[in-house]
Protein backbone atom coordinates (compact mmCIF):
# COMPACT_ATOMS: atom_id res chain seq x y z
CA UNK A 1 0.00 0.00 0.00
CA UNK A 2 1.20 3.50 -0.76
CA UNK A 3 1.16 6.09 2.02
CA UNK A 4 -0.21 9.35 0.66
CA UNK A 5 1.29 12.68 1.68
CA UNK A 6 0.21 16.30 1.94
CA UNK A 7 -1.49 17.96 0.12
CA UNK A 8 -3.52 14.88 -0.91
CA UNK A 9 -7.22 15.78 -0.39
CA UNK A 10 -8.13 12.48 1.33
CA UNK A 11 -6.06 13.53 4.35
CA UNK A 12 -8.58 16.32 5.02
CA UNK A 13 -11.73 14.24 4.77
CA UNK A 14 -13.67 12.50 7.55
CA UNK A 15 -13.59 8.70 7.37
CA UNK A 16 -16.84 6.73 7.52
CA UNK A 17 -17.77 4.11 10.08
CA UNK A 18 -17.13 0.50 9.11
CA UNK A 19 -20.47 -1.30 8.89
CA UNK A 20 -19.56 -4.37 6.86
CA UNK A 21 -17.04 -6.74 8.40
CA UNK A 22 -15.92 -8.77 5.42
CA UNK A 23 -12.98 -10.72 4.07
CA UNK A 24 -12.06 -7.54 2.19
CA UNK A 25 -11.79 -5.66 5.49
CA UNK A 26 -9.63 -8.40 7.01
CA UNK A 27 -7.31 -8.28 3.97
CA UNK A 28 -7.18 -4.48 4.21
CA UNK A 29 -6.30 -4.67 7.92
CA UNK A 30 -3.47 -7.14 7.23
CA UNK A 31 -2.15 -4.95 4.40
CA UNK A 32 -2.33 -1.87 6.64
CA UNK A 33 -0.31 -3.66 9.33
CA UNK A 34 2.25 -4.82 6.77
CA UNK A 35 2.57 -1.31 5.35
CA UNK A 36 3.10 0.08 8.85
CA UNK A 37 5.73 -2.55 9.66
CA UNK A 38 7.61 -1.65 6.48
CA UNK A 39 8.07 1.94 7.67
CA UNK A 40 10.79 0.54 9.97
CA UNK A 41 10.25 3.06 12.74
CA UNK A 42 11.91 1.51 15.81
CA UNK A 43 9.96 3.62 18.35
CA UNK A 44 6.57 2.59 17.05
CA UNK A 45 3.98 4.49 15.08
CA UNK A 46 0.46 4.39 13.75
CA UNK A 47 -1.11 4.40 10.32
CA UNK A 48 -4.73 5.34 9.60
CA UNK A 49 -6.76 4.16 6.61
CA UNK A 50 -7.04 7.71 5.17
CA UNK A 51 -3.24 7.75 4.94
CA UNK A 52 -3.47 4.96 2.35
CA UNK A 53 -6.35 6.73 0.57
CA UNK A 54 -9.18 4.71 2.13
CA UNK A 55 -11.86 6.67 3.99
CA UNK A 56 -12.86 4.15 6.64
CA UNK A 57 -12.48 4.43 10.43
CA UNK A 58 -9.57 2.01 10.86
CA UNK A 59 -6.01 2.45 12.05
CA UNK A 60 -3.07 0.27 13.04
CA UNK A 61 -0.43 0.92 15.69
CA UNK A 62 2.94 -0.64 16.43
CA UNK A 63 3.94 0.56 19.87
CA UNK A 64 6.90 -0.70 21.83
CA UNK A 65 5.68 -2.34 25.05
CA UNK A 66 8.01 -4.24 27.35
CA UNK A 67 10.87 -4.18 24.81
CA UNK A 68 8.82 -5.56 21.93
CA UNK A 69 6.65 -3.88 19.32
CA UNK A 70 2.99 -4.79 19.69
CA UNK A 71 0.85 -4.52 16.51
CA UNK A 72 -2.77 -3.50 17.10
CA UNK A 73 -5.80 -2.73 14.94
CA UNK A 74 -8.56 -0.27 15.85
CA UNK A 75 -11.87 -0.31 13.96
CA UNK A 76 -14.44 2.44 14.58
CA UNK A 77 -12.50 3.89 17.55
CA UNK A 78 -14.23 6.43 19.75
CA UNK A 79 -12.53 8.29 22.59
CA UNK A 80 -15.04 8.08 25.43
CA UNK A 81 -13.05 9.59 28.30
CA UNK A 82 -9.83 11.51 28.70
CA UNK A 83 -7.70 13.14 31.34
CA UNK A 84 -8.49 16.68 32.37
CA UNK A 85 -4.95 17.74 31.57
CA UNK A 86 -3.08 18.14 28.30
CA UNK A 87 0.61 17.38 28.03
CA UNK A 88 3.41 17.82 25.51
CA UNK A 89 5.06 14.62 26.77
CA UNK A 90 6.60 13.23 29.93
CA UNK A 91 9.15 16.03 30.32
CA UNK A 92 7.53 19.51 30.47
CA UNK A 93 10.90 21.16 29.75
CA UNK A 94 11.49 19.06 26.64
CA UNK A 95 8.26 18.59 24.63
CA UNK A 96 7.88 15.42 22.57
CA UNK A 97 7.76 16.30 18.89
CA UNK A 98 5.21 14.51 16.75
CA UNK A 99 5.83 13.54 13.19
CA UNK A 100 3.58 11.98 10.59
CA UNK A 101 4.11 9.46 7.82
CA UNK A 102 1.91 11.67 5.58
CA UNK A 103 3.95 14.77 6.40
CA UNK A 104 7.53 13.62 5.93
CA UNK A 105 10.29 15.58 7.63
CA UNK A 106 7.89 17.83 9.61
CA UNK A 107 7.76 17.72 13.42
CA UNK A 108 6.17 19.72 16.17
CA UNK A 109 4.89 19.72 19.74
CA UNK A 110 1.20 18.86 20.10
CA UNK A 111 -0.94 19.17 23.24
CA UNK A 112 -2.53 15.77 23.90
CA UNK A 113 -4.57 14.32 26.73
CA UNK A 114 -2.35 12.48 29.26
CA UNK A 115 -4.59 9.44 28.93
CA UNK A 116 -7.57 8.47 26.82
CA UNK A 117 -10.16 5.70 27.06
CA UNK A 118 -11.24 4.26 23.73
CA UNK A 119 -14.05 1.96 22.63
CA UNK A 120 -13.24 0.12 19.42
CA UNK A 121 -13.53 -3.13 17.53
CA UNK A 122 -10.67 -5.37 16.48
CA UNK A 123 -9.98 -8.80 15.05
CA UNK A 124 -8.96 -11.44 17.54
CA UNK A 125 -8.56 -15.05 16.39
CA UNK A 126 -10.24 -14.05 13.09
CA UNK A 127 -13.32 -12.78 14.92
CA UNK A 128 -14.48 -9.25 15.49
CA UNK A 129 -14.51 -8.31 19.18
CA UNK A 130 -15.59 -5.18 21.07
CA UNK A 131 -12.97 -3.55 23.30
CA UNK A 132 -12.74 -0.71 25.78
CA UNK A 133 -9.28 0.25 26.88
CA UNK A 134 -7.36 3.05 28.54
CA UNK A 135 -4.11 4.24 27.01
CA UNK A 136 -1.50 6.36 28.77
CA UNK A 137 1.61 8.30 27.82
CA UNK A 138 3.11 7.73 24.39
CA UNK A 139 0.47 5.16 23.42
CA UNK A 140 -2.30 7.67 24.26
CA UNK A 141 -0.51 10.23 22.10
CA UNK A 142 -0.37 7.86 19.11
CA UNK A 143 -4.05 6.89 19.53
CA UNK A 144 -5.12 10.55 19.55
CA UNK A 145 -2.95 11.30 16.50
CA UNK A 146 -4.55 8.44 14.55
CA UNK A 147 -8.11 9.34 15.60
CA UNK A 148 -7.35 12.85 14.33
CA UNK A 149 -6.47 11.33 10.94
CA UNK A 150 -9.90 9.67 10.85
CA UNK A 151 -11.40 13.14 11.30
CA UNK A 152 -9.26 14.90 8.67
CA UNK A 153 -7.05 16.62 11.26
CA UNK A 154 -3.27 16.93 10.87
CA UNK A 155 -0.87 17.63 13.74
CA UNK A 156 0.08 20.96 12.16
CA UNK A 157 -3.50 22.16 12.75
CA UNK A 158 -2.57 22.36 16.44
CA UNK A 159 0.59 24.23 15.54
CA UNK A 160 -1.44 26.87 13.76
CA UNK A 161 -4.22 27.01 16.36
CA UNK A 162 -1.90 27.34 19.37
CA UNK A 163 0.95 29.15 17.58
CA UNK A 164 3.39 26.31 18.24
CA UNK A 165 6.64 25.82 16.35
CA UNK A 166 6.98 23.41 13.45
CA UNK A 167 10.34 21.99 12.49
CA UNK A 168 11.59 20.59 9.22
CA UNK A 169 14.36 18.02 9.15
CA UNK A 170 17.25 19.28 7.04
CA UNK A 171 20.42 17.18 6.86
CA UNK A 172 19.49 15.31 10.07
CA UNK A 173 18.91 18.55 12.00
CA UNK A 174 15.61 20.18 12.95
CA UNK A 175 15.18 23.72 11.68
CA UNK A 176 12.17 25.80 12.76
CA UNK A 177 9.94 26.93 9.91
CA UNK A 178 9.86 30.69 9.89
CA UNK A 179 7.28 30.96 7.10
CA UNK A 180 4.27 29.23 8.63
CA UNK A 181 1.95 30.27 5.80
CA UNK A 182 2.84 27.07 3.97
CA UNK A 183 1.09 25.09 6.73
CA UNK A 184 -2.20 26.84 5.94
CA UNK A 185 -2.08 25.35 2.42
CA UNK A 186 -2.52 21.85 3.79
Secondary structure as UniProt FT lines:
FT   TURN            6..7
FT   HELIX           9..12
FT   HELIX           23..37
FT   TURN            38..39
FT   TURN            42..43
FT   STRAND          44..48
FT   HELIX           49..52
FT   STRAND          58..65
FT   TURN            66..67
FT   STRAND          68..82
FT   STRAND          86..87
FT   TURN            92..93
FT   STRAND          97..98
FT   TURN            101..102
FT   TURN            104..105
FT   STRAND          106..109
FT   STRAND          112..113
FT   STRAND          115..124
FT   TURN            125..126
FT   STRAND          127..136
FT   HELIX           137..150
FT   TURN            151..152
FT   HELIX           155..161
FT   TURN            162..163
FT   STRAND          166..170
FT   TURN            171..172
FT   STRAND          173..176
FT   HELIX           181..184
//
